[in-house]
Amino acid sequence: MPNQLPRRTTMANQLKKAIWILQQRRENAMTLNAIAVASGVPQPVLHRFVKGKRDLTLTTAQKLADYFGFELMPRS
């Protein structure tokens, strides 16, 4: 069996997954609006990002990363 490197997950996919998880938790389900308010990202921007209709600016990605406790780092 050949050695395969693990596939890299993009920051955008990690952020979408984090948003999805917050929305799915039954006891503390958060709406996109609540996530937008808490993170400082406008709700329409967040909605279009989650739906795959837009990419994030670095500033917006940083706001979401800060909210979720992620760290934006360059690839090594």
C-alpha positions as CSV (number, residue, x, y, z in Angstrom):
1,M,0.0,0.0,0.0
2,P,1.6,3.3,-1.0
3,N,2.1,6.0,1.6
4,Q,-0.4,8.8,1.1
5,L,-0.2,12.2,2.6
6,P,-3.4,13.3,4.5
7,R,-5.5,15.6,2.5
8,R,-5.3,19.2,3.7
9,T,-8.4,20.8,4.8
10,T,-8.8,24.4,3.8
11,M,-9.5,27.1,6.4
12,A,-12.8,27.9,4.6
13,N,-13.9,24.3,5.0
14,Q,-12.9,24.3,8.7
15,L,-14.9,27.5,9.3
16,K,-17.9,26.1,7.5
17,K,-17.7,22.9,9.6
18,A,-17.4,24.9,12.8
19,I,-20.5,27.0,11.8
20,W,-22.4,23.8,10.9
21,I,-21.6,22.2,14.3
22,L,-22.8,25.2,16.2
23,Q,-26.1,25.1,14.3
24,Q,-26.6,21.4,14.8
25,R,-26.1,21.2,18.6
26,R,-29.5,20.7,19.9
27,E,-29.1,22.3,23.3
28,N,-27.2,25.4,22.2
29,A,-28.1,25.7,18.5
30,M,-27.0,29.0,17.1
31,T,-28.5,30.7,14.1
32,L,-26.3,32.3,11.5
33,N,-27.5,35.6,12.8
34,A,-26.3,34.8,16.3
35,I,-22.9,33.7,15.0
36,A,-22.7,36.8,12.9
37,V,-23.4,39.1,15.8
38,A,-20.9,37.2,18.1
39,S,-18.1,37.2,15.5
40,G,-18.6,40.6,14.1
41,V,-19.2,39.3,10.5
42,P,-22.3,40.7,8.8
43,Q,-25.0,38.1,8.5
44,P,-25.4,38.4,4.7
45,V,-21.7,37.8,4.2
46,L,-21.8,34.8,6.5
47,H,-24.8,33.4,4.8
48,R,-23.3,33.7,1.3
49,F,-20.1,32.1,2.6
50,V,-21.8,29.1,4.1
51,K,-23.9,28.6,0.9
52,G,-20.7,28.7,-1.2
53,K,-21.7,31.9,-3.0
54,R,-18.6,33.9,-1.9
55,D,-15.2,33.5,-0.5
56,L,-13.9,35.3,2.6
57,T,-11.6,38.3,2.8
58,L,-8.7,37.8,5.1
59,T,-10.3,40.2,7.5
60,T,-13.5,38.2,7.7
61,A,-11.6,34.9,7.9
62,Q,-9.6,36.4,10.9
63,K,-12.8,37.4,12.6
64,L,-14.3,34.0,12.3
65,A,-11.0,32.3,13.3
66,D,-10.8,34.5,16.4
67,Y,-14.4,33.6,17.3
68,F,-13.8,29.9,16.9
69,G,-10.4,29.9,18.5
70,F,-8.6,29.0,15.3
71,E,-5.2,30.4,14.3
72,L,-4.6,31.6,10.7
73,M,-1.1,30.6,9.7
74,P,0.8,30.4,6.4
75,R,1.5,26.9,5.0
76,S,4.8,25.5,5.9
